[in-house]
Amino acid sequence: MSKYMFRATYTPAGAKGLLKDGGTARAKLIDHLVQELGGEMESMHWGIGSDDVFIICTLPDDKTAAAVSVTVSASGAAACTTVPLLTAADIDEVAQVSVGYRLPGS
């Protein structure tokens, strides 16, 4: 299982729906959706700024995460972006990968 952060920005129609149904109902629906996909929602938060919603969850793979993001964006209720999250152990593994990069002009 991989961990992801979804960031969403509501459209006016999405914000109107949120005001009608409330945050608790929305969180319950998202939690159910993630579980149906074989994952687990860790947390869901609303923010003030350029992004309205932040969701941290585990999902089986990148394709499942991409399907969520595309489906939400296609709904017209919100624009969604997905950030795959790495653990400290993942970064330790990343540090062991040799990459033959050189600076431009060197």
C-alpha positions as CSV (number, residue, x, y, z in Angstrom):
1,M,0.0,0.0,0.0
2,S,1.2,3.5,-0.8
3,K,0.3,6.7,0.9
4,Y,-1.0,9.8,-0.8
5,M,-2.1,13.3,-0.1
6,F,-4.9,14.6,-2.2
7,R,-5.4,18.4,-2.4
8,A,-8.6,19.7,-3.8
9,T,-10.0,23.2,-4.6
10,Y,-13.8,23.4,-4.8
11,T,-15.5,25.0,-7.7
12,P,-18.5,27.2,-6.8
13,A,-20.8,24.2,-7.4
14,G,-18.7,22.0,-5.1
15,A,-18.6,24.6,-2.4
16,K,-22.4,25.0,-2.6
17,G,-22.7,21.2,-2.1
18,L,-20.4,21.2,0.8
19,L,-22.4,24.0,2.5
20,K,-25.6,22.0,1.9
21,D,-24.3,18.6,3.1
22,G,-21.7,19.6,5.6
23,G,-18.1,18.6,6.3
24,T,-18.9,15.5,8.4
25,A,-21.1,14.0,5.6
26,R,-18.4,14.7,3.1
27,A,-15.7,13.1,5.2
28,K,-17.8,10.0,5.7
29,L,-18.4,9.7,2.0
30,I,-14.7,10.0,1.1
31,D,-13.8,7.5,3.8
32,H,-16.3,5.0,2.3
33,L,-14.9,5.6,-1.2
34,V,-11.3,5.0,-0.1
35,Q,-12.3,1.8,1.7
36,E,-14.2,0.5,-1.3
37,L,-10.9,1.0,-3.3
38,G,-9.0,-1.2,-0.8
39,G,-7.5,1.7,1.1
40,E,-7.8,3.6,4.4
41,M,-8.3,7.3,5.0
42,E,-5.9,8.6,7.6
43,S,-7.2,12.2,7.9
44,M,-9.2,14.8,6.1
45,H,-8.8,18.5,6.7
46,W,-10.2,21.7,5.3
47,G,-7.8,24.7,4.8
48,I,-8.0,28.4,4.1
49,G,-6.0,29.4,1.1
50,S,-5.4,28.1,-2.4
51,D,-6.4,24.5,-1.5
52,D,-9.7,23.8,0.3
53,V,-9.3,20.1,1.2
54,F,-6.4,17.9,2.2
55,I,-6.8,14.1,2.5
56,I,-4.1,11.7,3.6
57,C,-4.8,8.0,2.7
58,T,-3.3,4.7,1.7
59,L,-4.4,3.2,-1.6
60,P,-3.3,0.0,-3.3
61,D,-1.2,1.7,-6.1
62,D,-0.6,4.8,-8.2
63,K,-3.2,3.8,-10.8
64,T,-5.9,3.7,-8.1
65,A,-4.8,7.1,-6.8
66,A,-4.8,8.5,-10.3
67,A,-8.3,7.2,-10.9
68,V,-9.5,9.0,-7.8
69,S,-7.9,12.3,-8.8
70,V,-9.2,12.1,-12.4
71,T,-12.7,11.1,-11.3
72,V,-12.9,14.0,-8.8
73,S,-11.6,16.5,-11.3
74,A,-14.0,15.2,-14.0
75,S,-17.0,15.7,-11.7
76,G,-16.6,19.5,-12.0
77,A,-17.0,19.9,-8.2
78,A,-13.3,20.3,-7.5
79,A,-9.9,20.4,-9.1
80,C,-7.8,17.6,-7.5
81,T,-4.0,17.0,-7.4
82,T,-2.3,14.0,-5.9
83,V,1.0,13.8,-4.1
84,P,2.6,10.4,-3.5
85,L,4.1,10.5,0.0
86,L,7.4,8.8,1.0
87,T,8.6,7.6,4.4
88,A,12.0,8.2,5.9
89,A,12.9,4.6,5.0
90,D,11.9,5.3,1.4
91,I,14.2,8.3,1.4
92,D,17.0,6.1,2.8
93,E,16.5,3.8,-0.2
94,V,16.4,6.7,-2.6
95,A,19.7,7.9,-1.3
96,Q,21.3,4.6,-2.3
97,V,20.3,4.9,-5.9
98,S,23.2,6.2,-8.1
99,V,22.1,8.7,-10.7
100,G,24.6,9.8,-13.4
101,Y,23.5,13.4,-13.5
102,R,25.9,16.3,-14.3
103,L,25.3,20.0,-14.3
104,P,24.6,21.7,-17.6
105,G,27.9,22.9,-19.1
106,S,30.1,20.9,-16.9
